[in-house]
Amino acid sequence: MGADRLVPADRARFYRNNFDAIRLAMALLVLFSHSFALRFGSESSESSESSESSEPMSLATNGYYNSGNVGVWIFFIISGFLIAHSHARSPSLLPMPPGACGASIPAIWWPHRFAPSW
């Protein structure tokens, strides 16, 4: 019955998942989508002159969605599951802020460090 579980009870088996790989793939999908905006000025199929300048997901969905949208949605859905699992393991909020600050402070500081001050 333990092999049927979506989230393994064994701590070592839990950390051998591919959630980080999926999140990385989704972040790269967003970069792929942004490359079309940088090269052709838009990610959508409506504003491009030729079919080769359109982002593939935008072409497939007739301009409703692009790879960036899908990548962000899946990234945040998986992140939500990971946060919910973390909260289920440790429902107290006290140990969470130092870890969260340790991860988010550098992520906030580095872009502001190199951004031009206006």
Legacy VTK file of the C-alpha trace (Angstrom):
# vtk DataFile Version 3.0
C-alpha trace
ASCII
DATASET POLYDATA
POINTS 118 float
0.000 0.000 0.000
2.962 2.353 0.661
4.081 2.206 -2.987
0.723 3.606 -4.100
1.120 6.866 -2.201
1.608 10.066 -4.144
3.844 11.501 -1.419
6.066 8.797 0.092
6.142 8.520 3.877
9.851 7.699 3.822
11.754 10.994 4.096
14.634 9.824 1.870
12.234 8.743 -0.890
10.363 12.045 -0.646
13.460 14.044 -1.516
14.132 11.884 -4.585
11.218 13.439 -6.460
11.386 15.479 -9.649
9.522 18.566 -8.491
12.616 20.746 -8.777
13.292 19.408 -12.278
9.713 20.176 -13.325
9.939 23.669 -11.814
13.227 24.237 -13.677
11.628 23.073 -16.934
8.739 25.499 -16.408
11.126 28.381 -15.674
12.997 27.546 -18.895
9.657 27.474 -20.729
9.041 31.038 -19.547
12.503 32.051 -20.790
11.724 30.367 -24.119
8.511 32.382 -24.367
10.277 35.631 -23.501
12.853 34.983 -26.210
10.093 35.482 -28.794
9.161 38.830 -27.270
12.802 39.911 -27.296
13.409 38.772 -30.876
10.115 39.609 -32.561
8.558 42.192 -30.246
5.662 39.989 -29.114
4.855 36.486 -27.943
1.398 36.392 -29.500
0.508 35.265 -32.995
-1.772 38.247 -33.649
0.917 40.914 -33.755
3.500 39.048 -35.828
3.864 39.417 -39.571
4.988 35.872 -40.316
4.118 32.511 -38.836
7.757 31.758 -38.018
7.934 34.683 -35.598
5.058 33.368 -33.483
5.556 31.455 -30.294
4.450 27.791 -30.787
2.023 27.603 -27.847
0.434 30.872 -28.961
-0.022 29.456 -32.452
-1.521 26.229 -31.070
-4.041 28.095 -28.891
-4.827 30.814 -31.462
-3.182 33.509 -29.326
-5.060 32.779 -26.094
-2.077 31.388 -24.173
1.664 31.257 -24.626
4.392 29.078 -23.152
5.110 31.712 -20.518
1.546 31.580 -19.193
1.537 27.801 -18.990
5.022 27.694 -17.446
4.098 30.197 -14.725
0.840 28.398 -13.908
2.488 24.987 -13.549
5.435 26.460 -11.614
3.133 28.079 -9.049
0.847 25.053 -8.784
3.803 22.799 -7.967
5.205 25.401 -5.578
1.832 25.526 -3.820
1.896 21.756 -3.333
5.428 21.959 -1.924
4.466 24.763 0.462
1.361 22.844 1.588
3.467 19.737 2.212
5.999 21.789 4.155
3.208 23.239 6.288
1.749 19.752 6.872
5.151 18.553 8.095
5.668 21.555 10.366
2.416 23.450 11.052
4.126 26.021 13.266
5.066 29.240 11.488
7.999 29.973 13.791
10.661 27.893 12.004
9.413 28.998 8.599
10.323 32.725 8.461
14.104 32.337 8.936
14.209 29.793 6.130
11.940 31.880 3.952
13.970 35.021 4.621
17.180 33.157 3.937
15.874 32.259 0.490
14.034 35.453 -0.421
16.369 38.206 0.788
19.131 37.376 -1.739
16.505 36.984 -4.471
15.221 40.486 -3.724
18.607 42.098 -3.082
20.546 40.969 -6.175
18.261 42.485 -8.849
18.072 45.759 -6.923
21.839 45.764 -6.493
22.418 45.900 -10.244
19.337 47.846 -11.326
19.786 51.513 -12.207
18.508 53.831 -9.514
15.857 56.206 -10.848
LINES 1 119
118 0 1 2 3 4 5 6 7 8 9 10 11 12 13 14 15 16 17 18 19 20 21 22 23 24 25 26 27 28 29 30 31 32 33 34 35 36 37 38 39 40 41 42 43 44 45 46 47 48 49 50 51 52 53 54 55 56 57 58 59 60 61 62 63 64 65 66 67 68 69 70 71 72 73 74 75 76 77 78 79 80 81 82 83 84 85 86 87 88 89 90 91 92 93 94 95 96 97 98 99 100 101 102 103 104 105 106 107 108 109 110 111 112 113 114 115 116 117
